[in-house]
Amino acid sequence: MNTLYKLFASCLFIIGAMTLMYSKKPPVKQKGANTISSPQLANPHRQKKVQIAVLLDVSNSMDGLIGQAKAQLWNMVSVLGKATCNDVAPTVEIALYEYGRPSNDAKAGYVKQINYFTRDLDEVSRNLFRLTTNGGDEYCGHVMYTSLTSLEWDSNPDDYKVIFIAGNEDFLQGDISYTQACAEAKKKGVIINTIYCGDRNQGIREHWNLGSECGTGSFTNINQNAEMIDVATPYDTILFQLNIQLNGTYIGYGQTGRASMAKQEEVDKMNYGMNKAAAAKRVSVKGKTQLYNNSSWDLVDASQADPAIVEKVDLNTLPASLKSKSRAEIKQIVITKSNERTAIQKQIATVSAKRETYLASEKAKQSTKTNEQTLETEIEKIIRQQAKKYNLVIQ
């Protein structure tokens, strides 16, 4: 018995010594809860995610709002393209909803999801151009609650998750209260910003400020019918020429390759047809890989994520000019196109910066001839203010 006791004591001594030895290791080596109390501390270079749900009133009198939204998309994404956290740019996902159309399902509060969270900016832009207006009931609480419960919001509390709801009429309409939506937003760490189309005091009388107050966001107002400025610059033509060259570096693959390339060109024409400012901002965004990534249908982008993609791709889905090529030849073509794209994107970045400087010097950053607030100016202002809370630095 005495022998067993000594053996047991010896084991305890050894265990205690080992515990003491490992406890003297630097804290950063440990995997205990105390070392990961802050996600930023645990991984300071983690890529943040920005998720934005845009909820647009499509009832009568909102044609101006839809028009502003078409141009605003590229400015919003362009602003986020200047954001970094610890020198790492975030990924950006956008969702789009319409509300107030009488032809939509009444049981769903006349709410319709146009886009789920996506990085396919061409799809979002094309859908914005397809929006039309029609008279109906605008249920703000319903559309907010629907977006909060239907979308896959990221669970990380350090990511910037935000709703922008724009429209008019009383904010309290419908059978789902804005407070119910706010409770869901708080649970998921989503900020709610309300944008009233019309006079600010009228927006308060119609309770639009309440949505932002309970959603810990901002309330503002715009003139949805404000006339947009389209200032020509010496850099526009250069950007549009670079855009043509950039489009030439894409190689469609898979079932959606051909259709997606056609969509890219279609959206280019839509934005150019609207005004040069929208088209130039679109080109600027297309010049940023972290914002404009088409790996789901473009072989060049896909090869960055998966270097072995050329060995796996179905050759029958490639453009006719490549179907007869060997995989080794296709791989070399992808490398060449990738290098070309990188060079073009650098040129786009340089020219875009010169264009912004020119506009600043001409004092033409205002969105309207009368310096009125628009969807573009207000969303940019709000994003710049709120991004700071998430350690996102916007240049």
N, C-alpha and C positions, 0 to 999 in steps of 0.2 A: 504493500500500500504506500509506504514511504517512497519507494522507487517511482511509482506512478505519479505521486505528488511532485517529485523533483522533475520528472519528464514534462508534466503539465506546466510547471513554472518556467522551465526552459523554453517551451513553445511560446508562452506568453511574452517572454523576454525578446525572443526573435521577432515576433510579430510587432511588438512595440518599437523595436529598433528600425525595422523596415518602414513602419509608419512614419517615424521621425525623419528617416532619410528622405522619403518621397515628399514629405511636407515641406522640406527645405528647398524644393525646386522652385524656380521663378513662377509667380502667379500666372503668367501668360500661358504656361504650359498646361495648367489645370483645365479641367472641363467642368468644373463645378458651376452652380448657378450664379455665384458671385462674379464670375468672370464674364458673364454675358448679360448683365443687367441692362446694358444699352446696346441695341443692335449696331449702332454706329461704331461703338467701341470694339465690338466683336469683329466687325467687318467694315472698316471705314470706306472701302472702295466698292461696296455693294452697289449695283446699279439700281437706282430708284425707278419707280414706275409712276407715271402720271396718268390718271384715268379721268376723263371728262365726259359727262353726259350733257348733251345740249337738247333742251326741251323747247320746241317752238310752237307757238300758237298759230294755227293755219286757218283761223276763222276770217270772216270778211274784214277788210281794212288792214290786213297784215302783209300785203304784197311788198311793201317797203321793207318790212322786217326780213322777209325771205330773201329779198335782193341784197340786203346788207349781210346776211348770213353767208351767202355765196362767196362774197369777197372776204368776209371776216375769217373764214376757216384758215386760209393760208397765212394771214397775219398772226392768228392765235398760235398756230403750229410753229411759225417762224420765231416768235418770241420764246416759246418753249425750247426751240432749237439752240437758243443762246444760253440755256440753263445748264449748270453743272453742280454736282455735289462732290467735293473732294476730287475735282478734275474729271469726274465721270458723268457723262451725259445721261439723262433718263430716257427710258422708252416712253412713248406716248400712245395711248389708246383712246379712241373717241367713239362714243355711242350717240345715236340720233333718234329722237322721238318727235312725233307730231301729236298735237291734241286740238280738239275743237272742230274736227271734221264730222259732219252729221252722217256721212256714209260709213264711218268706222263703227265698230261694234258698240252698241249702247251699253251692254253689260260690262264692257271694258272701259266705260267712262269716255268713249269716243277717243280713246288713246291708241296709238299704233307705234310699234317699234319699227323704225326704218333701218337702223344699223345696230347690231350688237357691238360690244367693245371690239374694235378692230384697229389694226395698223395700216389697213388698206385705205390710204387717203384718197386715192382715185375714186373708190367706191363711194365714200362719204361725200366727196365733192359732186359726183354725178347725181347722187340722190338729192342733194340740196337743189340742184338745177331742175330736178323733176318735180319738186314740191309746188303745189298750187294752193290757192286759198278758196274757202267756201264757208258760208255761214254755219254757225253751230254753237254748242254750249262748251265753255272752257272750264274744265275741272282741274284746277292746278294741284290740289291735294292728291287727286287720283293719279295724274301723270307722274308726280314726284314719287309717290308710293310704289307705282308700277316699276319705275326705273330702279328703285332701290331694292326691290324684291326679285326682279327678273334678271338683272345684270349680275355678272360674277365679279363683284368688287373684291379687290385684293385685301387680304387679311392683315398685311403689315401696317402697323400704325404710323410708320415713318414715311409712307407713300402719300403723295398729294392726290386726294380723291375729291372730286368737286362736281356739283350740278349747277348749270346755268339755265334758269327758266325765264323765258321772255314772252310777254304778251300784254293783254289789258283785260278789262272787265273785272268784276269782283273776285278776289282771290279765294273767297270762302265758298264758292259754288261747289256742288257735288256732294256725294254721300261719304266721301273719305276726307276727313279733316287734315289740314296741313300739319296739325300737331302729331297725328299718327305717322305721317311721313317723316317729321323731324325726329321722332323717337327712333325710327328705323335708321335714319341717317346718323344719329349719335351712336347707335350700337355698332355701326360699321365704319365710323370715323370719316364720314362724308360731309363736306361743307356744302350748304345750299346758298346760292346767290340768286336774288330776284331782280329782274330787269323789267321795269314798267314802260310800256310804249305810250308816251304821252306826258302830260304835266306831272311833276313830282308830287305836288300836293294832292292831285287827283289820285295818284298811285297810293298815297297814304290813306286817303279816304276809302279806297277800294282794298285796303289791307295788305298790299304787297310787301310792306315793310315787315309785317309779322312773320312771313316765311323766312326771311333772312335772319331776323332776330332769333328765332328758335332754332334756326339751322346754323347759327354761329358764323354767318357769312355777311355779305354786303347787299344793301338795297340801293339801286340807282335807277335812273330813268333815261330814256333816249327819245329822240325824234326819229321814228322809224321811216319817215318820209323825207328825211334830209337828203339834199342833193350831194352826191359823192364827187369829190375832186379826182380828176385823172390827170395828174401832172406828168408831162412828157419829160424825160431826162435823156442825156447823151448816151446813157448806158443801156437803154431798153433794147435797142436793136441788137446790141452785142449779146445780151442775155438770151434773147430769142434764138439767135444763131447758135449759141452754145447749147441751148435746149435741144435743137435739132440734132446736133452732134451727140448729145447725151443719149437721146432716144435710140441712136444707131448702135449703142453698146449693149442693148438688151437682147437676150436670146430666150425666146419663149420655149417652155417645155411643159410636158404633162397635158392633162385634159383641158386646162384653162389657159395655157400659154398663148395661143393665138388670139383668143378673145380678150385676154388681159392686155396684150400689146395694143389691140384696137381700142380698148377702153382708155388706155393711157393717152393715145393720140386724140380721142374724142374729148377727154376732159381738158387737154391742152387748148383745143379749139373753143370749148365752152368758156373758159376763163379769159382767153384772148378776146373773144367776142364780147365779153362783158366790159372790160376795160384793161388798159395796159398795166395799171397798178396791180390788179389781181393776178394777171398773167406773170408779171415780174416776181411777185412774192411767191407764186407757185414754183417758178424756176429756182428761186433761192432755196426753197424747201427741198426740191428734188436734188439739189446739190449737197444735201446733208445725209450721209449714209444712215446715221442713227435714227433719222426721222422717216426717210423715204426708202423703205426696204421691201423688196418684192421677191423674197426667196421662195415663196410658194409657187411662183411661175417663171421666174427669171433665173437662168442657169448661172449667171455671173454672181448674183447675190447668194444663190443657193450654195455655190462652191465655197463661199466664205464661211458658211456655217457647217458645211459637210464637204471636205476636200475630195471625198470619194464619190460624189454625186454623179460624175461623168461615167463612172464604171457601172452605175445602177440605172441610169436614165433610159427610158424607152426611146430608142432612136427614131421610131416612127412618129413620135410626137414633136420632133424638132422641126425647124424650118426646112423647106425643101432643099435649100442650098447645103445643108449639113447632113442630110440623111445618107448620102453616099460616102461620107467621111468615116475614117476609122476613129475609134475612141481616143487614141493617142493624138490624132490630128485635132479632134474636137477639144481635147484638154488644152492643147496649145492655143487654140482660138479663144477659149475662155480666159486664159491667162492674158492674152493680148488685149482682149476687150476690157478686162479688169484694169489693166494698166492705163488704157485709154480713158476709162471712166474716172479713175482717180485723178488724172491730169485735168480733165474737163471740170470735175467738181472743184478742184482747187481754183481754177479760173473763175468759176461761178461765184465762189466765196469772195474772191478779190473784187470782182466787178459789182457784186451785190453790196459790199461794204462801201465802195465808191458811190454807188447809187444812193445809199442811205445818207452819206455825208453830203452829197449834192442836195438832197431833199431838205436836210437840216439847214443848210446854208441858205436855201430859198425860203425857209420858214414855211414849208409846205407839209409838215407832218399832220396838220389838222385834217380830219376826215371830210369836212364839209366846207362850203364856201362861207358859211356864217359861224364857223367854229362851234357847231352844235355837237352835243354828245350823241354818239352812234354806238351800235352794237360792237363795232371794232374797237373804238377808243375805250369803252367802258370795260370790256372783257380784258383787254391788255392791261389796263390800270389795276383791275382786281387781281389778275394773275401775278403781276409784279409784286403786289403787296402781300398776297397770301403765300407765295412760294418761299418767302423768307422763313416762314414758320417751319418749313421742312428742310431747312439748310440748303435750299436751291439758290444758287447765285446766278442772276440773269445779267449778262453784260449789257 
